């Protein structure tokens, strides 16, 4: 398990540093809360875009792991090729949707005019990099299903080194380059993803020849496409639905003004540090579940997921304690010092300390969801996530954050008006409910129903 977790944990650190780099540069090189509010919106969208490829990625990990566990390398190669076909189709659909509806969707997020303009400028540069994001998401998922956790680490190292260097150089005009300011952050991110995709393709073509597709593998295969959609479909709906709900949640905060939106942006970036061990252990549990089930060993599959859950809960509890103790210096690092934007910094510190208490249930949510998806049981996480977000987080956030909420029919429901603090109380309540629910489902579900 540790051989799976450690490279994946480093990969997740590097993946999250893409957003960290842009937020640090925005907070330290550029002026005003509008840039921090805009980069917060951008971070949500950048997190959403790779999630578009959850259908082929989740299915590729689960099905490739099953084939590898059963010793069927040819089957693993064919599944990998079909997963890329599905990813290419999603790129085409998403590109058309972004062209026609992207600006309207971004306006619906509720950012004030200046930060909204900045976010639209950034995304108009980065969204054409969707093919590169697809190659990284699907390619790394394929390699992960085959047990190769190092390829994703190397690819994300390339993404981050290029992103950090190019974004800084183009934003600040280093070495005679044009000083592009805000737009420089976007061009650096696009370049980083492009070179990371080239690295992923290299690993697929050279490092593991057994996964190199032939021309015949790239022809649409109805049966394998059906399996990919059956396993990955619920996960894709889950990921996209989650992203939409999180954007809705962000719009609740954005409507509170630039200070609340900027503080939320900084705090959510810090809180995402705790996602790293949870995500790493969740991906490891998916691989373990898939490969052991492929070998016909249900007992070891369940034991592997439980061990991953214990490790994830332990590390994320430590992260929660760190948030309580070190919230102030962490926030100060992102805003260029606590005295530079005191209103933003003070509010962000409160938010970080609130979410510290949600880390153990968040670990359970991530690891048990990963184990179920690795087993091919992708519907339970979908149901739990939708119910938690739509029934708990979003209604409670509006009630706690806003002074009043307009309901259909002209009714107005009074709220507590706690601002971003109230929204984060709602987020903690949602994570606690979903974490406990997912642990209970994992213990009760019959793995004999897992997709073959």
MARGUSE-729250 format. One record per residue (C-alpha): y, z, x; residue number from 1; residue in one letter. Coordinates in Angstrom, 1 decimal, padded with zeros to 4 digits. Example, Ala and Ser with C-alpha at 12.3 -4.5 7.8 and 13.67 -1.06 7.14 Angstrom:
# MARGUSE-729250
- y; z; x; n; res
- -004.5; 007.8; 012.3; 1; a;
- -001.1; 007.1; 013.7; 2; s;
***
This chain:
# MARGUSE-729250
- y; z; x; n; res
- 000.0; 000.0; 000.0; 1; x;
- 002.4; 000.9; 002.8; 2; x;
- 001.8; -002.5; 004.5; 3; x;
- 003.0; -004.1; 001.2; 4; x;
- 005.8; -001.7; 000.5; 5; x;
- 007.6; -001.5; 003.9; 6; x;
- 008.4; -005.2; 004.4; 7; x;
- 009.3; -005.5; 000.7; 8; x;
- 011.6; -002.5; 000.9; 9; x;
- 013.4; -004.1; 003.8; 10; x;
- 013.5; -007.4; 001.8; 11; x;
- 015.1; -005.6; -001.1; 12; x;
- 017.7; -003.9; 001.2; 13; x;
- 018.7; -007.4; 002.5; 14; x;
- 018.7; -008.9; -001.0; 15; x;
- 021.1; -006.2; -002.2; 16; x;
- 023.3; -006.6; 000.8; 17; x;
- 024.5; -009.9; -000.5; 18; x;
- 026.4; -008.1; -003.2; 19; x;
- 027.3; -005.3; -000.8; 20; x;
- 028.9; -007.7; 001.6; 21; x;
- 031.1; -009.3; -001.0; 22; x;
- 032.2; -006.0; -002.4; 23; x;
- 033.0; -004.5; 000.9; 24; x;
- 035.0; -007.6; 001.9; 25; x;
- 036.8; -007.6; -001.4; 26; x;
- 037.6; -003.9; -001.1; 27; x;
- 038.7; -004.0; 002.5; 28; x;
- 040.3; -007.4; 003.0; 29; x;
- 041.7; -008.2; -000.4; 30; x;
- 044.2; -006.2; -002.4; 31; x;
- 044.2; -004.7; -005.9; 32; x;
- 041.6; -003.6; -008.5; 33; x;
- 041.4; -007.1; -010.0; 34; x;
- 039.3; -008.3; -007.0; 35; x;
- 036.9; -005.3; -007.3; 36; x;
- 036.6; -005.8; -011.0; 37; x;
- 035.9; -009.5; -010.5; 38; x;
- 033.3; -009.0; -007.8; 39; x;
- 031.6; -006.5; -010.1; 40; x;
- 031.3; -009.3; -012.7; 41; x;
- 030.1; -011.7; -010.1; 42; x;
- 027.5; -009.2; -008.8; 43; x;
- 026.0; -009.0; -012.4; 44; x;
- 025.8; -012.8; -012.6; 45; x;
- 024.3; -013.2; -009.1; 46; x;
- 021.7; -010.7; -010.2; 47; x;
- 021.1; -012.6; -013.3; 48; x;
- 020.8; -016.1; -011.8; 49; x;
- 017.6; -015.4; -009.7; 50; x;
- 016.2; -013.7; -012.9; 51; x;
- 016.2; -017.1; -014.6; 52; x;
- 013.2; -017.8; -012.5; 53; x;
- 011.2; -014.8; -013.6; 54; x;
- 008.8; -017.0; -015.6; 55; x;
- 007.4; -018.9; -012.6; 56; x;
- 007.9; -016.1; -010.2; 57; x;
- 006.1; -013.3; -012.1; 58; x;
- 003.3; -015.7; -013.1; 59; x;
- 003.0; -017.0; -009.5; 60; x;
- 002.6; -013.5; -008.1; 61; x;
- 000.1; -012.4; -010.7; 62; x;
- -002.0; -015.7; -010.8; 63; x;
- -001.9; -016.3; -007.0; 64; x;
- -003.0; -012.7; -006.4; 65; x;
- -005.9; -013.1; -008.9; 66; x;
- -007.0; -016.3; -007.1; 67; x;
- -006.7; -014.8; -003.6; 68; x;
- -008.6; -011.7; -004.8; 69; x;
- -011.4; -013.9; -006.1; 70; x;
- -011.4; -016.1; -002.9; 71; x;
- -010.1; -019.2; -004.7; 72; x;
- -007.5; -020.6; -002.2; 73; x;
- -007.5; -024.0; -003.9; 74; x;
- -006.6; -022.4; -007.2; 75; x;
- -003.8; -020.4; -005.6; 76; x;
- -002.3; -023.6; -004.1; 77; x;
- -002.4; -025.4; -007.4; 78; x;
- -000.8; -022.5; -009.3; 79; x;
- 002.0; -022.4; -006.6; 80; x;
- 002.7; -026.1; -007.1; 81; x;
- 002.9; -025.8; -010.9; 82; x;
- 005.2; -022.7; -010.6; 83; x;
- 007.7; -024.9; -008.6; 84; x;
- 007.6; -027.5; -011.4; 85; x;
- 008.5; -024.8; -013.9; 86; x;
- 011.3; -023.5; -011.7; 87; x;
- 012.7; -027.0; -011.3; 88; x;
- 012.9; -027.5; -015.0; 89; x;
- 014.7; -024.2; -015.4; 90; x;
- 017.2; -025.2; -012.8; 91; x;
- 018.0; -028.4; -014.8; 92; x;
- 018.5; -026.6; -018.1; 93; x;
- 020.5; -023.7; -016.5; 94; x;
- 022.8; -026.2; -014.7; 95; x;
- 023.6; -028.1; -017.9; 96; x;
- 024.2; -024.8; -019.7; 97; x;
- 026.5; -023.5; -017.0; 98; x;
- 028.5; -026.7; -017.0; 99; x;
- 029.2; -026.7; -020.7; 100; x;
- 029.2; -023.0; -021.6; 101; x;
- 029.7; -021.0; -018.4; 102; x;
- 033.5; -020.4; -018.8; 103; x;
- 033.1; -019.3; -022.4; 104; x;
- 030.4; -016.9; -021.6; 105; x;
- 032.4; -015.4; -018.7; 106; x;
- 035.4; -014.9; -021.0; 107; x;
- 033.2; -013.1; -023.5; 108; x;
- 032.5; -010.5; -020.8; 109; x;
- 035.9; -009.1; -021.6; 110; x;
- 037.5; -009.0; -018.1; 111; x;
- 041.3; -008.9; -018.0; 112; x;
- 042.9; -012.3; -017.3; 113; x;
- 043.4; -012.1; -013.5; 114; x;
- 040.0; -010.7; -012.6; 115; x;
- 038.4; -013.1; -015.1; 116; x;
- 040.1; -016.1; -013.3; 117; x;
- 038.8; -014.8; -009.9; 118; x;
- 035.3; -014.5; -011.2; 119; x;
- 035.3; -018.0; -012.7; 120; x;
- 036.6; -019.4; -009.4; 121; x;
- 033.8; -017.7; -007.4; 122; x;
- 031.0; -018.7; -009.7; 123; x;
- 032.1; -022.4; -009.9; 124; x;
- 031.4; -022.5; -006.2; 125; x;
- 028.1; -020.5; -006.2; 126; x;
- 026.3; -021.8; -009.3; 127; x;
- 025.5; -025.2; -007.7; 128; x;
- 023.3; -023.2; -005.4; 129; x;
- 020.8; -022.6; -008.2; 130; x;
- 018.1; -024.9; -006.6; 131; x;
- 018.2; -022.8; -003.4; 132; x;
- 017.9; -019.5; -005.5; 133; x;
- 014.9; -021.0; -007.3; 134; x;
- 013.2; -021.9; -004.0; 135; x;
- 013.6; -018.4; -002.7; 136; x;
- 012.6; -016.6; -005.9; 137; x;
- 009.5; -018.7; -006.6; 138; x;
- 008.5; -019.3; -003.0; 139; x;
- 008.7; -015.6; -002.0; 140; x;
- 006.8; -014.7; -005.2; 141; x;
- 004.0; -017.1; -004.2; 142; x;
- 003.7; -015.7; -000.7; 143; x;
- 003.8; -012.2; -002.1; 144; x;
- 000.9; -012.9; -004.4; 145; x;
- -001.0; -014.1; -001.3; 146; x;
- -000.3; -010.8; 000.4; 147; x;
- 002.5; -012.1; 002.7; 148; x;
- 005.3; -009.6; 002.3; 149; x;
- 007.1; -010.6; 005.6; 150; x;
- 008.2; -014.1; 004.6; 151; x;
- 010.6; -012.8; 001.9; 152; x;
- 012.0; -010.3; 004.5; 153; x;
- 012.7; -013.1; 007.0; 154; x;
- 014.2; -015.3; 004.3; 155; x;
- 016.5; -012.6; 003.0; 156; x;
- 017.5; -011.8; 006.6; 157; x;
- 018.7; -015.3; 007.0; 158; x;
- 020.6; -015.2; 003.7; 159; x;
- 022.4; -012.0; 004.6; 160; x;
- 023.3; -012.8; 008.2; 161; x;
- 024.7; -016.2; 007.2; 162; x;
- 026.4; -014.7; 004.1; 163; x;
- 028.0; -011.8; 006.0; 164; x;
- 029.2; -013.9; 008.9; 165; x;
- 030.4; -017.0; 006.9; 166; x;
- 032.0; -014.9; 004.1; 167; x;
- 034.0; -012.8; 006.6; 168; x;
- 035.0; -015.8; 008.7; 169; x;
- 036.1; -017.9; 005.8; 170; x;
- 037.8; -015.1; 003.9; 171; x;
- 039.8; -013.9; 007.0; 172; x;
- 040.2; -017.3; 008.7; 173; x;
- 038.3; -016.3; 011.9; 174; x;
- 038.1; -018.6; 014.9; 175; x;
- 040.4; -021.2; 013.6; 176; x;
- 038.6; -021.6; 010.2; 177; x;
- 040.8; -021.9; 007.1; 178; x;
- 041.8; -018.5; 005.6; 179; x;
- 040.2; -019.0; 002.1; 180; x;
- 040.5; -015.4; 000.9; 181; x;
- 038.5; -014.8; -002.3; 182; x;
- 037.0; -018.3; -002.3; 183; x;
- 035.7; -017.8; 001.2; 184; x;
- 033.4; -015.1; -000.1; 185; x;
- 031.8; -017.6; -002.5; 186; x;
- 031.4; -020.3; 000.1; 187; x;
- 029.7; -017.9; 002.5; 188; x;
- 027.3; -016.8; -000.3; 189; x;
- 026.4; -020.4; -001.1; 190; x;
- 025.7; -021.2; 002.5; 191; x;
- 023.5; -018.1; 002.9; 192; x;
- 021.3; -019.0; -000.1; 193; x;
- 020.9; -022.6; 001.1; 194; x;
- 019.7; -021.6; 004.6; 195; x;
- 017.4; -018.9; 003.1; 196; x;
- 015.8; -021.5; 000.9; 197; x;
- 015.1; -023.7; 003.9; 198; x;
- 013.5; -020.7; 005.6; 199; x;
- 011.3; -020.1; 002.6; 200; x;
- 010.1; -023.7; 002.4; 201; x;
- 009.2; -023.5; 006.1; 202; x;
- 006.9; -020.5; 005.5; 203; x;
- 005.2; -022.2; 002.6; 204; x;
- 004.7; -025.4; 004.6; 205; x;
- 003.8; -024.0; 008.0; 206; x;
- 002.9; -020.3; 007.9; 207; x;
- 000.1; -020.5; 005.4; 208; x;
- -001.4; -024.0; 005.2; 209; x;
- -003.6; -022.9; 002.3; 210; x;
- -000.5; -022.9; 000.0; 211; x;
- 000.8; -026.3; 001.1; 212; x;
- 000.6; -028.4; -002.1; 213; x;
- -000.8; -032.0; -002.1; 214; x;
- 000.6; -034.8; -004.1; 215; x;
- -002.0; -034.2; -006.8; 216; x;
- -001.1; -030.6; -007.1; 217; x;
- 002.5; -031.6; -008.0; 218; x;
- 001.4; -033.6; -011.1; 219; x;
- 001.9; -031.5; -014.3; 220; x;
- -001.3; -029.7; -015.1; 221; x;
- -001.3; -028.7; -018.8; 222; x;
- -003.8; -025.8; -018.4; 223; x;
- -002.1; -024.2; -015.4; 224; x;
- 001.3; -024.7; -017.0; 225; x;
- 000.0; -023.0; -020.1; 226; x;
- -001.2; -020.0; -018.0; 227; x;
- 002.1; -019.8; -016.2; 228; x;
- 004.0; -019.7; -019.5; 229; x;
- 001.6; -017.2; -021.1; 230; x;
- 001.8; -014.8; -018.2; 231; x;
- 005.4; -015.4; -017.1; 232; x;
- 007.0; -016.1; -020.5; 233; x;
- 007.4; -012.5; -021.7; 234; x;
- 008.6; -011.5; -018.2; 235; x;
- 011.2; -014.3; -018.3; 236; x;
- 012.4; -013.3; -021.8; 237; x;
- 012.4; -009.7; -020.5; 238; x;
- 014.5; -010.6; -017.5; 239; x;
- 017.0; -012.9; -019.2; 240; x;
- 017.3; -010.5; -022.2; 241; x;
- 017.8; -007.6; -019.8; 242; x;
- 020.5; -009.5; -018.0; 243; x;
- 022.3; -010.4; -021.3; 244; x;
- 022.2; -006.8; -022.4; 245; x;
- 023.5; -005.6; -019.1; 246; x;
- 026.3; -008.2; -019.3; 247; x;
- 027.0; -006.8; -022.8; 248; x;
- 027.1; -003.3; -021.3; 249; x;
- 029.5; -004.6; -018.6; 250; x;
- 031.7; -006.0; -021.3; 251; x;
- 031.9; -002.6; -022.9; 252; x;
- 033.3; -001.2; -019.6; 253; x;
- 035.5; -004.2; -018.9; 254; x;
- 037.4; -003.7; -022.1; 255; x;
- 038.5; -000.3; -020.8; 256; x;
- 040.8; -002.0; -018.2; 257; x;
- 040.7; -002.9; -014.5; 258; x;
- 040.4; 000.7; -013.1; 259; x;
- 037.3; 001.5; -015.2; 260; x;
- 035.8; -001.9; -014.4; 261; x;
- 036.5; -001.6; -010.7; 262; x;
- 035.1; 002.0; -010.6; 263; x;
- 032.0; 000.7; -012.5; 264; x;
- 031.6; -002.1; -010.0; 265; x;
- 031.7; 000.2; -007.0; 266; x;
- 029.4; 002.8; -008.6; 267; x;
- 026.8; 000.3; -009.8; 268; x;
- 026.7; -001.1; -006.2; 269; x;
- 026.0; 002.3; -004.8; 270; x;
- 023.5; 003.2; -007.6; 271; x;
- 021.7; -000.1; -006.8; 272; x;
- 020.7; 001.5; -003.5; 273; x;
- 018.2; 003.6; -005.5; 274; x;
- 016.6; 000.4; -006.8; 275; x;
- 015.3; -000.5; -003.4; 276; x;
- 012.3; 001.9; -003.2; 277; x;
- 011.6; 001.5; -006.9; 278; x;
- 011.6; -002.3; -006.6; 279; x;
- 009.6; -002.3; -003.4; 280; x;
- 006.9; 000.0; -004.9; 281; x;
- 007.0; -002.0; -008.1; 282; x;
- 006.3; -005.3; -006.3; 283; x;
- 003.6; -003.6; -004.3; 284; x;
- 001.9; -002.3; -007.4; 285; x;
- 002.0; -005.8; -008.9; 286; x;
- 000.2; -007.3; -005.9; 287; x;
- -002.3; -004.4; -005.8; 288; x;
- -003.1; -004.7; -009.5; 289; x;
- -003.5; -008.5; -009.4; 290; x;
- -005.7; -008.6; -006.3; 291; x;
- -008.0; -005.7; -007.3; 292; x;
- -008.4; -007.1; -010.8; 293; x;
- -009.1; -010.5; -009.3; 294; x;
- -011.9; -008.8; -007.3; 295; x;
- -013.1; -007.1; -010.5; 296; x;
- -012.2; -003.5; -009.4; 297; x;
- -010.2; -002.0; -012.3; 298; x;
- -010.5; 001.6; -010.9; 299; x;
- -008.8; 000.7; -007.6; 300; x;
- -006.2; -001.4; -009.4; 301; x;
- -005.1; 001.6; -011.5; 302; x;
- -005.3; 003.9; -008.5; 303; x;
- -003.0; 001.6; -006.5; 304; x;
- -000.4; 001.6; -009.2; 305; x;
- -000.4; 005.4; -009.6; 306; x;
- -000.1; 005.8; -005.8; 307; x;
- 002.9; 003.4; -005.8; 308; x;
- 004.5; 005.4; -008.7; 309; x;
- 004.1; 008.6; -006.8; 310; x;
- 005.8; 007.1; -003.7; 311; x;
- 008.6; 005.5; -005.8; 312; x;
- 009.4; 008.7; -007.7; 313; x;
- 009.5; 010.7; -004.5; 314; x;
- 011.9; 008.4; -002.7; 315; x;
- 014.2; 007.8; -005.7; 316; x;
- 014.4; 011.6; -006.2; 317; x;
- 015.7; 011.8; -002.7; 318; x;
- 018.2; 009.0; -003.4; 319; x;
- 019.4; 010.9; -006.5; 320; x;
- 020.0; 014.0; -004.4; 321; x;
- 021.9; 011.9; -001.8; 322; x;
- 024.1; 010.6; -004.6; 323; x;
- 025.0; 014.1; -005.6; 324; x;
- 025.9; 015.2; -002.1; 325; x;
- 027.4; 012.0; -000.6; 326; x;
- 029.1; 010.3; -003.5; 327; x;
- 032.7; 010.6; -002.0; 328; x;
- 032.0; 009.0; 001.4; 329; x;
- 029.9; 006.3; -000.2; 330; x;
- 032.7; 005.4; -002.6; 331; x;
- 035.4; 005.6; 000.1; 332; x;
- 033.5; 003.1; 002.2; 333; x;
- 033.7; 000.4; -000.5; 334; x;
- 037.4; 000.9; -001.4; 335; x;
- 038.7; 001.1; 002.2; 336; x;
- 039.2; 004.9; 002.0; 337; x;
- 039.6; 007.3; -000.9; 338; x;
- 043.4; 007.2; -000.5; 339; x;
- 043.6; 003.5; -000.8; 340; x;
- 042.8; 003.2; -004.5; 341; x;
- 042.6; 006.9; -005.6; 342; x;
- 042.1; 006.3; -009.4; 343; x;
- 039.2; 003.9; -008.8; 344; x;
- 037.6; 006.1; -006.1; 345; x;
- 037.8; 009.3; -008.2; 346; x;
- 036.2; 007.7; -011.2; 347; x;
- 033.5; 006.0; -009.2; 348; x;
- 032.5; 009.3; -007.6; 349; x;
- 032.0; 010.8; -011.1; 350; x;
- 029.8; 007.9; -012.2; 351; x;
- 027.6; 008.0; -009.1; 352; x;
- 026.9; 011.7; -009.6; 353; x;
- 026.1; 011.1; -013.3; 354; x;
- 023.5; 008.5; -012.5; 355; x;
- 021.8; 010.6; -009.8; 356; x;
- 019.8; 012.4; -012.6; 357; x;
- 018.3; 009.1; -013.8; 358; x;
- 016.5; 008.2; -010.6; 359; x;
- 013.0; 009.7; -011.2; 360; x;
- 012.5; 008.0; -014.7; 361; x;
- 014.0; 004.8; -013.3; 362; x;
- 011.2; 004.8; -010.6; 363; x;
- 008.6; 005.3; -013.3; 364; x;
- 010.0; 002.4; -015.3; 365; x;
- 010.1; 000.0; -012.3; 366; x;
- 006.7; 000.8; -010.8; 367; x;
- 004.6; 001.0; -014.0; 368; x;
- 006.3; -002.2; -015.3; 369; x;
- 005.4; -003.9; -012.0; 370; x;
- 001.8; -002.8; -012.3; 371; x;
- 001.4; -004.0; -015.8; 372; x;
- 003.0; -007.4; -014.9; 373; x;
- 000.7; -007.8; -011.9; 374; x;
- -002.2; -007.3; -014.3; 375; x;
- -000.9; -010.0; -016.6; 376; x;
- 000.3; -007.6; -019.3; 377; x;
- 003.9; -008.7; -019.5; 378; x;
- 004.6; -007.9; -023.2; 379; x;
- 004.7; -004.0; -023.0; 380; x;
- 007.6; -004.0; -020.5; 381; x;
- 009.4; -006.6; -022.6; 382; x;
- 009.2; -004.4; -025.7; 383; x;
- 010.2; -001.2; -024.0; 384; x;
- 013.2; -002.8; -022.2; 385; x;
- 014.6; -004.4; -025.4; 386; x;
- 014.2; -001.3; -027.5; 387; x;
- 015.8; 000.9; -024.9; 388; x;
- 018.8; -001.3; -024.3; 389; x;
- 019.4; -002.3; -027.9; 390; x;
- 018.6; 001.0; -029.6; 391; x;
- 019.8; 003.5; -027.0; 392; x;
- 022.1; 002.2; -024.3; 393; x;
- 024.4; -000.3; -026.0; 394; x;
- 025.2; 001.6; -029.3; 395; x;
- 025.5; 004.9; -027.5; 396; x;
- 027.8; 003.4; -024.8; 397; x;
- 030.2; 002.1; -027.5; 398; x;
- 030.2; 005.4; -029.3; 399; x;
- 030.8; 007.4; -026.1; 400; x;
- 033.1; 005.1; -024.2; 401; x;
- 035.5; 003.7; -026.8; 402; x;
- 037.9; 005.8; -029.1; 403; x;
- 036.6; 003.7; -032.0; 404; x;
- 034.2; 000.9; -032.8; 405; x;
- 034.9; -001.8; -035.4; 406; x;
- 031.8; -002.5; -037.5; 407; x;
- 031.1; -005.5; -039.8; 408; x;
- 032.8; -005.3; -043.2; 409; x;
- 036.0; -003.8; -041.8; 410; x;
- 034.5; -000.3; -041.2; 411; x;
- 035.7; 001.6; -038.1; 412; x;
- 033.4; 004.2; -036.5; 413; x;
- 035.3; 006.9; -034.5; 414; x;
- 034.1; 007.4; -030.9; 415; x;
- 034.6; 010.0; -028.2; 416; x;
- 036.8; 007.8; -025.9; 417; x;
- 035.2; 009.0; -022.7; 418; x;
- 035.7; 005.7; -021.0; 419; x;
- 033.3; 004.6; -018.2; 420; x;
- 032.0; 008.1; -018.0; 421; x;
- 030.7; 007.9; -021.5; 422; x;
- 029.1; 004.5; -020.9; 423; x;
- 027.2; 005.9; -017.9; 424; x;
- 026.0; 008.9; -019.9; 425; x;
- 024.5; 006.3; -022.3; 426; x;
- 022.9; 004.5; -019.3; 427; x;
- 021.2; 007.6; -018.1; 428; x;
- 019.8; 008.4; -021.5; 429; x;
- 018.4; 004.9; -021.8; 430; x;
- 016.7; 005.0; -018.4; 431; x;
- 015.1; 008.4; -019.2; 432; x;
- 013.7; 007.1; -022.5; 433; x;
- 012.3; 003.9; -021.0; 434; x;
- 010.8; 005.6; -017.9; 435; x;
- 008.8; 008.1; -019.9; 436; x;
- 007.8; 005.4; -022.4; 437; x;
- 006.5; 003.1; -019.7; 438; x;
- 004.5; 005.8; -018.0; 439; x;
- 002.9; 006.6; -021.4; 440; x;
- 002.0; 003.0; -022.0; 441; x;
- 000.5; 002.5; -018.6; 442; x;
- -001.8; 005.5; -019.2; 443; x;
- -002.9; 004.2; -022.7; 444; x;
- -003.2; 000.4; -022.3; 445; x;
- -006.6; -001.2; -021.9; 446; x;
- -006.6; -003.4; -018.7; 447; x;
- -009.5; -005.3; -020.0; 448; x;
- -006.8; -007.3; -022.0; 449; x;
- -005.2; -008.4; -018.7; 450; x;
- -004.9; -012.2; -018.4; 451; x;
- -007.8; -013.8; -016.4; 452; x;
***
